Amino acid sequence: MTLTHPTLARQLAPTPSLLRDVLLVVGGAAFVAVLAQAEVPLKPVPLTLQTLGVLLVGAALGWKRALAALAVYVAAGAAGLPVLSGGSAGLMNAAGTGLRASVGYLFSYPLAAALVGFLVERYALDRKFLGTCLAMLAGSALIYAVGLPVLGALTGLKGGALLTAGLTPFIIGDTIKLLLAALLLPTAWTFIRK
Protein backbone atom coordinates (compact mmCIF):
# COMPACT_ATOMS: atom_id res chain seq x y z
CA MET A 1 0.00 0.00 0.00
CA THR A 2 1.41 3.36 -1.05
CA LEU A 3 1.44 5.98 1.68
CA THR A 4 2.22 8.84 -0.70
CA HIS A 5 0.23 9.33 -3.88
CA PRO A 6 1.58 11.50 -6.68
CA THR A 7 0.20 15.01 -7.04
CA LEU A 8 -0.79 16.54 -10.36
CA ALA A 9 2.46 18.48 -10.40
CA ARG A 10 4.55 15.38 -9.78
CA GLN A 11 2.62 13.48 -12.45
CA LEU A 12 3.16 16.25 -15.03
CA ALA A 13 6.80 16.96 -14.08
CA PRO A 14 8.13 13.69 -12.64
CA THR A 15 11.85 14.49 -12.78
CA PRO A 16 12.86 16.07 -9.45
CA SER A 17 14.89 19.26 -9.61
CA LEU A 18 15.32 22.45 -7.66
CA LEU A 19 14.30 24.47 -10.72
CA ARG A 20 11.06 22.47 -11.05
CA ASP A 21 10.23 23.04 -7.39
CA VAL A 22 11.01 26.77 -7.53
CA LEU A 23 8.87 27.19 -10.66
CA LEU A 24 5.98 25.28 -9.05
CA VAL A 25 6.18 27.33 -5.85
CA VAL A 26 6.41 30.68 -7.64
CA GLY A 27 3.73 29.60 -10.12
CA GLY A 28 1.41 28.59 -7.26
CA ALA A 29 1.92 31.94 -5.56
CA ALA A 30 1.29 33.78 -8.84
CA PHE A 31 -1.87 31.74 -9.50
CA VAL A 32 -3.33 32.78 -6.13
CA ALA A 33 -2.28 36.40 -6.76
CA VAL A 34 -4.15 36.44 -10.07
CA LEU A 35 -7.29 34.96 -8.49
CA ALA A 36 -7.09 37.53 -5.66
CA GLN A 37 -7.78 40.27 -8.19
CA ALA A 38 -11.34 39.00 -8.69
CA GLU A 39 -12.87 40.83 -5.74
CA VAL A 40 -16.24 41.85 -4.37
CA PRO A 41 -15.27 44.57 -1.88
CA LEU A 42 -17.25 43.53 1.19
CA LYS A 43 -16.39 44.95 4.61
CA PRO A 44 -14.54 44.03 6.74
CA VAL A 45 -13.30 41.09 4.59
CA PRO A 46 -13.57 41.11 0.77
CA LEU A 47 -14.94 38.20 -1.23
CA THR A 48 -12.30 36.91 -3.69
CA LEU A 49 -11.27 33.81 -5.57
CA GLN A 50 -8.11 33.50 -3.43
CA THR A 51 -9.44 30.53 -1.50
CA LEU A 52 -10.11 28.63 -4.72
CA GLY A 53 -6.46 29.19 -5.62
CA VAL A 54 -5.28 28.17 -2.15
CA LEU A 55 -7.19 24.88 -2.30
CA LEU A 56 -6.22 24.08 -5.91
CA VAL A 57 -2.55 24.86 -5.26
CA GLY A 58 -2.64 22.60 -2.21
CA ALA A 59 -4.07 19.72 -4.20
CA ALA A 60 -1.90 20.21 -7.27
CA LEU A 61 1.46 20.75 -5.57
CA GLY A 62 1.31 18.60 -2.44
CA TRP A 63 1.77 19.80 1.10
CA LYS A 64 5.42 20.94 1.07
CA ARG A 65 5.36 22.94 -2.16
CA ALA A 66 1.86 24.29 -1.40
CA LEU A 67 3.00 25.49 2.03
CA ALA A 68 5.97 27.20 0.39
CA ALA A 69 3.87 28.70 -2.42
CA LEU A 70 1.36 30.27 -0.06
CA ALA A 71 4.11 31.45 2.29
CA VAL A 72 5.70 33.19 -0.72
CA TYR A 73 2.31 34.69 -1.63
CA VAL A 74 1.68 36.07 1.88
CA ALA A 75 5.27 37.31 2.16
CA ALA A 76 5.00 39.08 -1.21
CA GLY A 77 1.82 40.82 -0.10
CA ALA A 78 3.33 41.74 3.27
CA ALA A 79 6.41 43.13 1.50
CA GLY A 80 4.26 45.53 -0.49
CA LEU A 81 3.67 43.77 -3.79
CA PRO A 82 0.08 44.34 -5.02
CA VAL A 83 -0.89 40.66 -4.94
CA LEU A 84 -3.57 40.69 -2.26
CA SER A 85 -7.30 41.21 -2.80
CA GLY A 86 -8.09 43.79 -5.44
CA GLY A 87 -4.41 44.64 -5.99
CA SER A 88 -3.81 45.71 -2.41
CA ALA A 89 -0.59 45.14 -0.51
CA GLY A 90 0.69 45.14 3.04
CA LEU A 91 -0.73 43.75 6.23
CA MET A 92 -1.95 47.08 7.59
CA ASN A 93 -5.50 48.35 7.08
CA ALA A 94 -6.20 51.17 4.61
CA ALA A 95 -6.02 53.79 7.37
CA GLY A 96 -2.66 52.42 8.54
CA THR A 97 -3.94 52.20 12.11
CA GLY A 98 -3.70 48.45 12.57
CA LEU A 99 -3.66 45.08 10.87
CA ARG A 100 -6.08 44.51 8.02
CA ALA A 101 -9.18 42.59 9.10
CA SER A 102 -8.38 39.75 6.69
CA VAL A 103 -4.88 39.06 8.07
CA GLY A 104 -6.02 35.92 9.90
CA TYR A 105 -7.40 34.50 6.68
CA LEU A 106 -4.16 35.36 4.88
CA PHE A 107 -2.05 33.62 7.51
CA SER A 108 -4.29 30.56 7.29
CA TYR A 109 -3.64 30.10 3.57
CA PRO A 110 -0.28 28.29 3.84
CA LEU A 111 -1.74 25.98 6.49
CA ALA A 112 -4.90 25.25 4.51
CA ALA A 113 -2.96 24.58 1.31
CA ALA A 114 -0.63 22.25 3.22
CA LEU A 115 -3.60 20.41 4.74
CA VAL A 116 -5.24 19.87 1.35
CA GLY A 117 -1.89 18.81 -0.10
CA PHE A 118 -1.35 16.34 2.74
CA LEU A 119 -4.81 14.82 2.28
CA VAL A 120 -4.25 14.48 -1.46
CA GLU A 121 -0.81 12.91 -1.06
CA ARG A 122 -1.88 10.59 1.74
CA TYR A 123 -5.33 9.50 0.54
CA ALA A 124 -5.48 10.49 -3.18
CA LEU A 125 -8.65 12.47 -2.47
CA ASP A 126 -8.32 14.57 -5.62
CA ARG A 127 -9.09 11.65 -7.93
CA LYS A 128 -12.85 11.58 -7.26
CA PHE A 129 -15.53 14.23 -6.83
CA LEU A 130 -16.48 13.31 -3.25
CA GLY A 131 -12.88 12.97 -2.10
CA THR A 132 -12.01 16.36 -3.55
CA CYS A 133 -15.00 17.86 -1.77
CA LEU A 134 -13.77 16.43 1.54
CA ALA A 135 -10.23 17.75 1.07
CA MET A 136 -11.50 21.19 0.06
CA LEU A 137 -13.96 21.27 2.95
CA ALA A 138 -11.15 20.49 5.40
CA GLY A 139 -9.02 23.30 3.91
CA SER A 140 -11.92 25.75 4.01
CA ALA A 141 -12.71 24.84 7.63
CA LEU A 142 -9.09 25.54 8.59
CA ILE A 143 -9.23 28.95 6.88
CA TYR A 144 -12.25 29.89 8.99
CA ALA A 145 -10.82 28.34 12.17
CA VAL A 146 -7.87 30.73 11.92
CA GLY A 147 -9.50 33.70 10.17
CA LEU A 148 -12.62 34.14 12.31
CA PRO A 149 -10.92 34.42 15.73
CA VAL A 150 -8.35 36.88 14.36
CA LEU A 151 -11.12 38.91 12.72
CA GLY A 152 -12.96 38.98 16.05
CA ALA A 153 -9.82 40.08 17.91
CA LEU A 154 -9.10 42.87 15.42
CA THR A 155 -12.65 44.19 15.07
CA GLY A 156 -14.15 43.43 18.47
CA LEU A 157 -16.96 41.49 16.80
CA LYS A 158 -18.36 38.51 18.70
CA GLY A 159 -20.93 35.76 18.26
CA GLY A 160 -23.52 36.30 15.55
CA ALA A 161 -22.01 39.62 14.45
CA LEU A 162 -18.65 37.92 13.87
CA LEU A 163 -20.27 35.12 11.86
CA THR A 164 -22.25 37.67 9.83
CA ALA A 165 -19.07 39.59 9.00
CA GLY A 166 -16.61 36.74 8.49
CA LEU A 167 -18.50 33.59 7.53
CA THR A 168 -22.09 33.97 6.33
CA PRO A 169 -21.39 36.12 3.23
CA PHE A 170 -18.85 33.57 2.01
CA ILE A 171 -20.74 30.29 2.38
CA ILE A 172 -22.41 30.31 -1.04
CA GLY A 173 -19.24 31.42 -2.84
CA ASP A 174 -17.10 28.90 -0.98
CA THR A 175 -19.56 26.14 -1.83
CA ILE A 176 -19.38 27.07 -5.52
CA LYS A 177 -15.56 27.19 -5.38
CA LEU A 178 -15.47 23.82 -3.62
CA LEU A 179 -17.72 22.25 -6.25
CA LEU A 180 -15.68 23.82 -9.05
CA ALA A 181 -12.47 22.36 -7.60
CA ALA A 182 -14.22 19.01 -7.15
CA LEU A 183 -15.01 19.03 -10.87
CA LEU A 184 -11.63 20.35 -12.06
CA LEU A 185 -9.28 18.04 -10.18
CA PRO A 186 -10.81 14.65 -11.09
CA THR A 187 -11.19 15.89 -14.68
CA ALA A 188 -7.50 16.82 -14.77
CA TRP A 189 -6.62 13.34 -13.52
CA THR A 190 -8.78 11.79 -16.25
CA PHE A 191 -6.86 13.71 -18.92
CA ILE A 192 -3.47 12.87 -17.38
CA ARG A 193 -4.27 9.16 -17.29
CA LYS A 194 -5.06 9.25 -21.02
ROKOL-13962 format. One record per residue: residue number from 1; residue in one letter; x, y, z of N, C-alpha, C, O, CB in turn. Coordinates in steps of 0.05 Angstrom, whole numbers, plus 5000, padded with zeros to 4 digits. Atoms other than C-alpha are relative to their C-alpha. Glycine has a CB too. Layout:
REM ROKOL-13962
> seq|type|n.c1|n.c2|n.c3|ca.c1|ca.c2|ca.c3|c.c1|c.c2|c.c3|o.c1|o.c2|o.c3|cb.c1|cb.c2|cb.c3
> NUM|a|X|Y|Z|X|Y|Z|X|Y|Z|X|Y|Z|X|Y|Z
...
This chain:
REM ROKOL-13962
> seq|type|n.c1|n.c2|n.c3|ca.c1|ca.c2|ca.c3|c.c1|c.c2|c.c3|o.c1|o.c2|o.c3|cb.c1|cb.c2|cb.c3
> 1|m|5017|4976|5000|5000|5000|5000|5018|5025|5000|5035|5028|5017|4981|5000|5024
> 2|t|4985|4976|5002|5028|5067|4979|4990|5021|5020|4966|5026|5022|4999|5012|4971
> 3|l|5008|4979|4980|5029|5120|5034|5000|5028|4988|4988|5046|4999|5018|4998|5024
> 4|t|4999|4974|5013|5044|5177|4986|4992|4997|4971|5005|4982|4956|5029|5012|5002
> 5|h|5010|5000|5028|5005|5187|4922|5011|5023|4985|5015|5045|4997|4968|5000|5000
> 6|p|4989|4978|5016|5032|5230|4866|4979|5023|4998|4955|5018|4996|5008|4991|4973
> 7|t|5017|4977|5005|5004|5300|4859|4999|5005|4970|5014|4993|4955|5011|5025|5015
> 8|l|5001|4992|5028|4984|5331|4793|5027|5010|4990|5036|5004|4969|4978|5021|4995
> 9|a|4975|4988|5008|5049|5370|4792|5021|4978|4996|5037|4979|4977|5010|5020|5021
> 10|r|4980|5021|5003|5091|5308|4804|4994|4982|4976|5013|4971|4964|5000|4983|5026
> 11|q|5008|5016|5023|5052|5270|4751|5008|5013|4974|5018|5000|4955|4970|4994|5000
> 12|l|4994|4985|5025|5063|5325|4699|5030|5006|4997|5040|5007|4975|4985|5026|5000
> 13|a|4971|4995|5001|5136|5339|4718|5014|4981|5019|5021|4988|5042|5006|5030|5008
> 14|p|4990|5021|4982|5163|5274|4747|5029|5001|5007|5037|4990|5028|4994|4974|4988
> 15|t|4971|4999|4995|5237|5290|4744|5006|5021|5022|5001|5045|5017|5016|5006|4975
> 16|p|4995|4981|4978|5257|5321|4811|5023|5019|4993|5044|5011|4983|5006|4986|5026
> 17|s|4978|4981|5002|5298|5385|4808|4993|5025|5016|4969|5030|5021|5005|5008|4970
> 18|l|5005|4975|4985|5306|5449|4847|4986|5020|4982|4968|5034|4992|5027|5012|5010
> 19|l|5013|4982|5018|5286|5489|4786|4970|4994|4997|4954|5012|4998|5013|4999|4972
> 20|r|5028|5008|5001|5221|5449|4779|4985|5010|5025|4964|5021|5023|4998|4970|4997
> 21|d|5013|4993|4975|5205|5461|4852|4996|5030|5003|4976|5040|5012|5015|4988|5024
> 22|v|5002|4971|4999|5220|5535|4849|4978|5011|4982|4963|5028|4989|5027|5013|4993
> 23|l|5021|4991|5019|5177|5544|4787|4972|4993|5009|4954|5009|5006|5005|4987|4972
> 24|l|5026|5007|4989|5120|5506|4819|4991|5018|5023|4968|5026|5025|5000|4970|5009
> 25|v|5006|4983|4977|5124|5547|4883|4993|5028|4991|4972|5039|4999|5023|5000|5020
> 26|v|5005|4972|5010|5128|5614|4847|4975|5000|4983|4959|5019|4985|5024|5010|4984
> 27|g|5024|5002|5016|5075|5592|4798|4975|4998|5017|4954|5010|5011|5001|4976|4981
> 28|g|5023|5002|4981|5028|5572|4855|4994|5026|5013|4970|5034|5015|5006|4979|5021
> 29|a|5004|4974|4987|5038|5639|4889|4988|5019|4980|4970|5035|4986|5027|5011|5011
> 30|a|5010|4982|5021|5026|5676|4823|4971|4993|4993|4955|5011|4988|5017|4998|4975
> 31|f|5027|5008|5006|4963|5635|4810|4980|5011|5021|4959|5022|5014|4998|4969|4999
> 32|v|5017|4989|4979|4933|5656|4877|4999|5030|4998|4978|5042|5002|5011|4992|5029
> 33|a|5000|4971|5003|4954|5728|4865|4982|5009|4978|4968|5029|4980|5029|5010|4994
> 34|v|5018|4993|5022|4917|5729|4799|4971|4997|5009|4954|5014|5003|5006|4982|4975
> 35|l|5028|5005|4991|4854|5699|4830|4992|5021|5021|4968|5026|5024|4997|4972|5012
> 36|a|5007|4979|4979|4858|5751|4887|4990|5025|4987|4977|5041|5001|5025|5005|5017
> 37|q|5009|4975|5013|4844|5805|4836|4971|5000|4994|4959|5021|4989|5016|5005|4975
> 38|a|5029|5002|5004|4773|5780|4826|4988|5005|5028|4988|4987|5045|4991|4972|4988
> 39|e|5008|4992|4973|4743|5817|4885|4972|5012|5000|4965|5028|4983|5020|5019|5012
> 40|v|5024|4985|4993|4675|5837|4913|5007|5014|5026|5011|5000|5046|4974|4981|5002
> 41|p|4989|4986|4977|4695|5891|4962|4980|5002|5024|4969|5023|5029|5008|5028|4992
> 42|l|5016|5000|4976|4655|5871|5024|5017|5010|5023|5041|5010|5022|4989|4971|5006
> 43|k|4987|4991|4976|4672|5899|5092|4992|4982|5023|4968|4975|5025|4994|5030|5006
> 44|p|4972|4992|4998|4709|5881|5135|5019|4981|4984|5043|4987|4982|5009|4999|5029
> 45|v|4983|5019|5015|4734|5822|5092|4989|4997|4972|4965|4991|4969|5002|4972|5014
> 46|p|5010|5002|5028|4729|5822|5015|4995|4971|4992|5007|4953|5002|5019|5014|4981
> 47|l|5005|5026|5013|4701|5764|4975|5018|4998|4975|5016|5015|4957|4970|4996|4993
> 48|t|4982|5004|5023|4754|5738|4926|5000|4971|4992|4987|4954|5003|5029|5010|5007
> 49|l|4995|5028|5008|4775|5676|4889|5025|4989|5011|5034|4967|5004|5001|4999|4969
> 50|q|4975|5009|4988|4838|5670|4931|4997|4972|5012|5015|4955|5007|5008|5019|5023
> 51|t|5003|5026|4987|4811|5611|4970|4999|4977|4980|5009|4955|4985|4976|4999|5018
> 52|l|5000|5020|5021|4798|5573|4906|5029|4994|4992|5036|4970|4989|4983|5009|4975
> 53|g|4972|5003|5006|4871|5584|4888|5015|4985|5021|5031|4968|5016|5012|5026|4995
> 54|v|4987|5013|4977|4894|5563|4957|4995|4970|4999|5013|4954|5002|4991|5013|5027
> 55|l|5008|5028|4999|4856|5498|4954|5011|4984|4976|5020|4962|4978|4970|4997|5002
> 56|l|4989|5013|5024|4876|5482|4882|5030|4996|5001|5041|4976|4993|4992|5015|4975
> 57|v|4971|5002|4997|4949|5497|4895|5008|4978|5019|5026|4963|5015|5012|5027|5009
> 58|g|4995|5021|4981|4947|5452|4956|4998|4973|4987|5015|4955|4991|4982|5002|5023
> 59|a|5004|5027|5012|4919|5394|4916|5020|4995|4978|5029|4972|4975|4971|4999|4989
> 60|a|4983|5005|5023|4962|5404|4855|5030|4997|5007|5044|4982|4994|4997|5023|4980
> 61|l|4972|5000|4993|5029|5415|4889|5008|4981|5022|5032|4974|5024|5009|5027|5007
> 62|g|4992|5016|4977|5026|5372|4951|5007|5019|5023|5011|5043|5020|5024|4982|4994
> 63|w|5000|4983|4976|5035|5396|5022|5025|5017|5002|5023|5041|5010|4998|4983|5024
> 64|k|4976|4984|4997|5108|5419|5021|5002|5023|4981|5007|5046|4989|5025|4982|4997
> 65|r|4999|4978|5020|5107|5459|4957|4977|5019|5003|4980|5043|4998|5001|4988|4971
> 66|a|5023|4982|4996|5037|5486|4972|5005|5018|5024|4999|5042|5022|4975|4983|5004
> 67|l|4993|4983|4976|5060|5510|5041|5019|5022|4991|5016|5045|4999|5012|4982|5022
> 68|a|4981|4980|5009|5119|5544|5008|4988|5021|4981|4993|5044|4983|5024|4986|4985
> 69|a|5013|4982|5019|5077|5574|4952|4983|5021|5014|4984|5045|5007|4983|4985|4980
> 70|l|5017|4981|4986|5027|5605|4999|5016|5018|5020|5008|5040|5025|4978|4986|5014
> 71|a|4983|4983|4983|5082|5629|5046|5013|5022|4983|5015|5045|4991|5022|4982|5014
> 72|v|4989|4980|5018|5114|5664|4986|4978|5020|4993|4984|5044|4992|5010|4986|4974
> 73|y|5022|4981|5007|5046|5694|4967|4995|5020|5023|4994|5044|5018|4975|4984|4995
> 74|v|5005|4983|4976|5034|5721|5038|5023|5019|5004|5019|5043|5009|4994|4984|5025
> 75|a|4977|4984|4997|5105|5746|5043|5002|5022|4979|5010|5045|4985|5026|4983|4999
> 76|a|5000|4980|5021|5100|5782|4976|4980|5022|5006|4986|5045|5002|4994|4986|4973
> 77|g|5020|4980|4993|5036|5816|4998|5009|5017|5024|5005|5042|5024|4974|4987|5006
> 78|a|4990|4985|4977|5067|5835|5065|5022|5019|4993|5025|5040|5005|5009|4980|5022
> 79|a|4977|4983|5008|5128|5863|5030|4992|5023|4983|5008|5041|4976|5020|4983|4985
> 80|g|5010|4977|5015|5085|5911|4990|4994|4995|4971|4987|5014|4957|5020|5021|5002
> 81|l|5008|5006|5028|5073|5875|4924|4970|4999|4998|4957|4989|5017|5013|4973|4990
> 82|p|5029|4998|5001|5002|5887|4900|4987|4973|4992|4974|4972|4971|4992|5021|4980
> 83|v|5010|5027|5007|4982|5813|4901|4976|4992|5017|4964|4971|5012|5022|4980|5004
> 84|l|5022|5007|4983|4929|5814|4955|4973|5009|4987|4974|5019|4964|5003|5013|5028
> 85|s|5026|4995|5012|4854|5824|4944|4998|5028|4987|5006|5048|4998|4979|4998|5022
> 86|g|5004|4975|5015|4838|5876|4891|5025|5016|4995|5024|5040|4991|4981|5017|5015
> 87|g|4975|4986|5006|4912|5893|4880|5011|5014|5024|5029|5031|5021|4996|5019|4978
> 88|s|4989|4987|4976|4924|5914|4952|5026|4987|5009|5033|4965|4999|4979|5000|5023
> 89|a|4975|5010|4990|4988|5903|4990|5003|5008|5029|4989|5026|5039|5025|5010|4983
> 90|g|4994|4994|4972|5014|5903|5061|4980|4987|5019|4958|4979|5011|5000|5030|5004
> 91|l|5017|5013|4979|4985|5875|5125|4985|5020|5016|4969|5013|5033|5017|4983|5018
> 92|m|5014|4979|4985|4961|5942|5152|4974|5007|4986|4971|5003|4962|5018|5025|5003
> 93|n|5025|4992|5012|4890|5967|5142|5004|5026|4983|5025|5038|4984|4978|5005|5022
> 94|a|4998|4978|5018|4876|6023|5092|5007|5026|5015|5021|5043|5004|4974|5004|4985
> 95|a|4994|4976|4985|4880|6076|5147|5028|4999|5013|5038|5019|5022|4979|5003|5022
> 96|g|4973|5003|4988|4947|6048|5171|5000|5000|5030|5021|5004|5043|5017|5023|4990
> 97|t|5003|4999|4971|4921|6044|5242|5002|4973|5014|5003|4971|5038|4974|5013|5008
> 98|g|4998|5027|4989|4926|5969|5251|5001|4979|4978|5002|4986|4955|4976|4995|5019
> 99|l|4999|5021|5020|4927|5902|5217|4974|4999|4985|4952|5005|4995|5005|4973|5014
> 100|r|5025|5003|5017|4878|5890|5160|4983|4978|5012|4994|4958|5023|5007|4994|4970
> 101|a|5019|5019|4988|4816|5852|5182|5004|4972|4989|4997|4952|5002|4972|5009|4996
> 102|s|4998|5026|5013|4832|5795|5134|5027|4986|5006|5033|4965|4994|4997|5003|4970
> 103|v|4973|5011|4996|4902|5781|5161|5000|4972|5011|5017|4956|5004|5016|5018|5020
> 104|g|5002|5028|4990|4880|5718|5198|4994|4981|4978|5005|4958|4977|4978|4999|5021
> 105|y|5006|5017|5023|4852|5690|5134|5025|4997|4983|5032|4974|4975|4977|5012|4982
> 106|l|4975|5002|5015|4917|5707|5098|5020|4981|5012|5032|4964|4999|5012|5028|4997
> 107|f|4981|5018|4986|4959|5672|5150|4991|4971|5001|5007|4953|5005|5005|5010|5029
> 108|s|5010|5028|5001|4914|5611|5146|5006|4987|4973|5006|4962|4971|4970|5000|5006
> 109|y|4997|5011|5027|4927|5602|5071|5023|4979|4998|5018|4958|4987|5005|5022|4981
> 110|p|4980|5021|5002|4994|5566|5077|4992|4974|5014|4998|4952|5005|5027|5010|5011
> 111|l|5009|5023|4984|4965|5520|5130|4978|4984|4985|4979|4959|4984|4990|5008|5028
> 112|a|5022|5013|5014|4902|5505|5090|5010|4986|4975|5002|4963|4969|4978|5020|4993
> 113|a|4989|5012|5024|4941|5492|5026|5016|4975|5008|5014|4954|4994|5018|5019|4985
> 114|a|4985|5023|4991|4987|5445|5064|4982|4977|5009|4988|4954|5003|5019|5008|5024
> 115|l|5019|5021|4991|4928|5408|5095|4988|4986|4976|4987|4962|4975|4978|5012|5017
> 116|v|5012|5012|5024|4895|5397|5027|5021|4984|4986|5016|4961|4977|4989|5022|4981
> 117|g|4979|5015|5013|4962|5376|4998|5006|4974|5014|5011|4954|5002|5025|5017|4999
> 118|f|4995|5024|4984|4973|5327|5055|4978|4979|4995|4984|4956|4990|5001|5007|5030
> 119|l|5022|5019|5004|4904|5296|5046|5001|4988|4972|4994|4964|4968|4973|5015|5003
> 120|v|4998|5010|5027|4915|5290|4971|5023|4980|4998|5020|4958|4986|5004|5023|4980
> 121|e|4977|5018|5001|4984|5258|4979|4995|4975|5016|5004|4953|5007|5025|5014|5010
> 122|r|5004|5023|4982|4962|5212|5035|4978|4981|4990|4980|4957|4991|4995|5009|5028
> 123|y|5024|5016|5006|4893|5190|5011|4991|5002|4971|4970|4990|4964|4978|5009|5018
> 124|a|5008|4996|5029|4890|5210|4936|4972|5010|4998|4957|5001|4980|5003|4973|4985
> 125|l|5027|4990|5000|4827|5249|4951|4993|5017|4975|4969|5021|4969|4996|5017|5024
> 126|d|5006|4984|5023|4834|5291|4888|4992|4985|4975|4988|4996|4953|5023|5018|4994
> 127|r|5006|5016|5024|4818|5233|4841|4970|4997|4995|4962|4991|4973|5012|4972|5004
> 128|k|5029|5003|5002|4743|5232|4855|4986|5024|5011|4997|5039|5027|4990|4974|5015
> 129|f|5016|4976|4993|4689|5285|4863|4997|5002|5031|5003|5022|5043|4973|4999|4987
> 130|l|5006|4999|4971|4670|5266|4935|5026|5004|5016|5026|5019|5036|4986|4975|5009
> 131|g|4975|4997|4986|4742|5259|4958|5011|5029|4998|5021|5040|5018|5021|4981|4989
> 132|t|4991|4972|5003|4760|5327|4929|4983|5019|5017|4994|5037|5030|4998|5009|4971
> 133|c|5017|4984|4982|4700|5357|4965|5009|4999|5029|5010|5019|5042|4971|4991|4997
> 134|l|4991|5003|4972|4725|5329|5031|5026|5014|5005|5028|5028|5025|5003|4970|5006
> 135|a|4975|4986|4997|4795|5355|5021|4996|5030|5000|5008|5044|5017|5020|4992|4978
> 136|m|5005|4971|5002|4770|5424|5001|4984|5010|5024|4989|5032|5034|4985|5006|4974
> 137|l|5015|4993|4976|4721|5425|5059|5018|5002|5024|5016|5021|5040|4977|4980|5005
> 138|a|4981|4999|4978|4777|5410|5108|5017|5025|4998|5022|5038|5018|5018|4975|5000
> 139|g|4984|4976|5004|4820|5466|5078|4984|5025|5006|4994|5043|5019|5010|5001|4972
> 140|s|5017|4977|4995|4762|5515|5080|4994|5003|5030|4994|5025|5041|4973|4997|4985
> 141|a|5005|4999|4971|4746|5497|5153|5024|5011|5014|5021|5026|5033|4993|4972|5010
> 142|l|4976|4989|4987|4818|5511|5172|5003|5030|4995|5011|5044|5013|5025|4985|4989
> 143|i|4999|4971|5005|4815|5579|5138|4982|5015|5019|4991|5036|5030|4992|5006|4970
> 144|y|5018|4986|4981|4755|5598|5180|5008|4996|5029|5005|5014|5045|4972|4989|4996
> 145|a|4991|5005|4973|4784|5567|5243|5021|5019|5009|5023|5026|5032|5010|4971|5003
> 146|v|4979|4980|4995|4843|5615|5238|4989|5028|4996|4993|5045|5012|5025|4994|4983
> 147|g|5008|4973|5008|4810|5674|5203|4979|5013|5019|4982|5036|5025|4989|4999|4973
> 148|l|5021|4988|4984|4748|5683|5246|5009|5010|5027|5002|5033|5035|4978|4979|5005
> 149|p|4991|4990|4974|4782|5688|5315|5017|5025|4997|5016|5044|5013|5015|4979|5015
> 150|v|4983|4976|5004|4833|5738|5287|4983|5024|4992|4987|5046|5002|5022|4994|4978
> 151|l|5018|4979|5008|4778|5778|5254|4985|5011|5025|4983|5035|5028|4979|4990|4980
> 152|g|5013|4991|4975|4741|5780|5321|5018|5016|5018|5010|5036|5029|4990|4975|5015
> 153|a|4980|4985|4983|4804|5802|5358|5006|5027|4989|5009|5046|5004|5026|4983|5003
> 154|l|4993|4975|5013|4818|5857|5308|4977|5020|4999|4981|5044|5001|5010|4996|4973
> 155|t|5023|4982|5004|4747|5884|5301|4983|5002|5026|4967|5021|5028|4983|4990|4978
> 156|g|5017|5000|4977|4717|5869|5369|4973|4986|4996|4957|4985|5014|4996|5028|5009
> 157|l|5025|5014|5005|4661|5830|5336|4999|4973|5015|5020|4960|5018|4996|4995|4970
> 158|k|5003|5026|4985|4633|5770|5374|4974|4987|4991|4956|4999|4980|4999|5005|5031
> 159|g|5025|5015|5005|4581|5715|5365|4989|5003|4972|5003|5000|4952|4980|5008|5020
> 160|g|5014|4998|5025|4530|5726|5311|5010|5022|4982|5011|5019|4958|4970|5005|5005
> 161|a|4989|4978|5016|4560|5792|5289|5026|4992|4986|5031|5000|4963|5005|5025|5018
> 162|l|4975|5010|5012|4627|5758|5277|4994|4981|4977|5006|4983|4956|5017|4986|5022
> 163|l|5007|5019|5022|4595|5702|5237|4988|5015|4976|4992|5007|4953|4980|4979|5011
> 164|t|5012|4985|5021|4555|5753|5197|5021|5015|4984|5018|5019|4959|4979|5020|5011
> 165|a|4978|4985|5014|4619|5792|5180|5020|4981|4987|5030|4988|4965|5014|5018|5019
> 166|g|4977|5016|5009|4668|5735|5170|4994|4972|4989|5012|4958|4981|5019|4997|5021
> 167|l|5006|5027|5009|4630|5672|5151|4976|4999|4981|4978|4990|4958|4995|4982|5023
> 168|t|5025|5002|5014|4558|5679|5127|5001|5010|4971|4991|4997|4953|4979|5016|5014
> 169|p|5000|4991|5027|4572|5722|5065|5016|4983|4981|5014|4986|4956|5011|5028|4999
> 170|f|4982|5016|5017|4623|5671|5040|4991|4972|4995|5003|4958|4979|5027|5000|5013
> 171|i|5008|5028|5001|4585|5606|5048|4992|4991|4971|5001|4971|4962|4977|4995|5019
> 172|i|5009|5007|5027|4552|5606|4979|5023|5000|4981|5027|4981|4965|4978|5020|4990
> 173|g|4977|4999|5018|4615|5628|4943|5020|4978|5005|5031|4966|4986|5014|5027|5004
> 174|d|4982|5022|4994|4658|5578|4980|4989|4973|4991|5004|4956|4983|5006|4999|5031
> 175|t|5012|5025|5010|4609|5523|4963|5004|4997|4970|5010|4975|4960|4970|4999|5008
> 176|i|4997|5001|5029|4612|5541|4890|5030|4995|4993|5035|4979|4975|4992|5027|4987
> 177|k|4971|5005|5005|4689|5544|4892|5007|4971|5007|5023|4959|4992|5017|5019|5017
> 178|l|4994|5028|4992|4691|5476|4928|4990|4981|4978|5004|4963|4970|4986|4994|5027
> 179|l|5011|5017|5021|4646|5445|4875|5015|5003|4974|5020|4983|4960|4970|5007|4995
> 180|l|4984|4996|5024|4686|5476|4819|5027|4985|5002|5035|4971|4983|5006|5031|4996
> 181|a|4975|5015|4996|4751|5447|4848|4994|4970|4998|5010|4955|4988|5012|5007|5027
> 182|a|5007|5029|5000|4716|5380|4857|4994|4990|4972|4995|4966|4967|4975|4995|5018
> 183|l|5003|5007|5028|4700|5381|4783|5026|5001|4985|5032|4984|4968|4979|5018|4986
> 184|l|4975|4996|5014|4767|5407|4759|5021|4978|5005|5034|4968|4987|5012|5027|5007
> 185|l|4978|5018|4994|4814|5361|4796|4996|4972|4989|5014|4961|4977|5004|4999|5030
> 186|p|5003|5027|5012|4784|5293|4778|5001|5001|4970|5010|4982|4957|4973|4988|5009
> 187|t|4999|4997|5030|4776|5318|4706|5029|5001|4991|5037|4989|4971|4985|5025|4991
> 188|a|4972|4999|5006|4850|5336|4705|5013|4973|5001|5029|4966|4984|5014|5020|5018
> 189|w|4988|5027|4997|4868|5267|4730|4991|4981|4977|5006|4965|4967|4991|4988|5027
> 190|t|5010|5016|5023|4824|5236|4675|5017|5005|4975|5025|4987|4961|4971|5006|4995
> 191|f|4984|4993|5023|4863|5274|4622|5029|4990|5002|5040|4981|4983|5000|5030|4996
> 192|i|4972|5009|4996|4931|5257|4652|5002|4970|4996|5022|4961|4984|5009|5008|5029
> 193|r|4998|5029|5003|4915|5183|4654|4998|4992|4971|5008|4970|4963|4977|4987|5016
> 194|k|5002|5006|5028|4899|5185|4580|5026|5006|4986|5029|5003|4962|4977|5016|4986
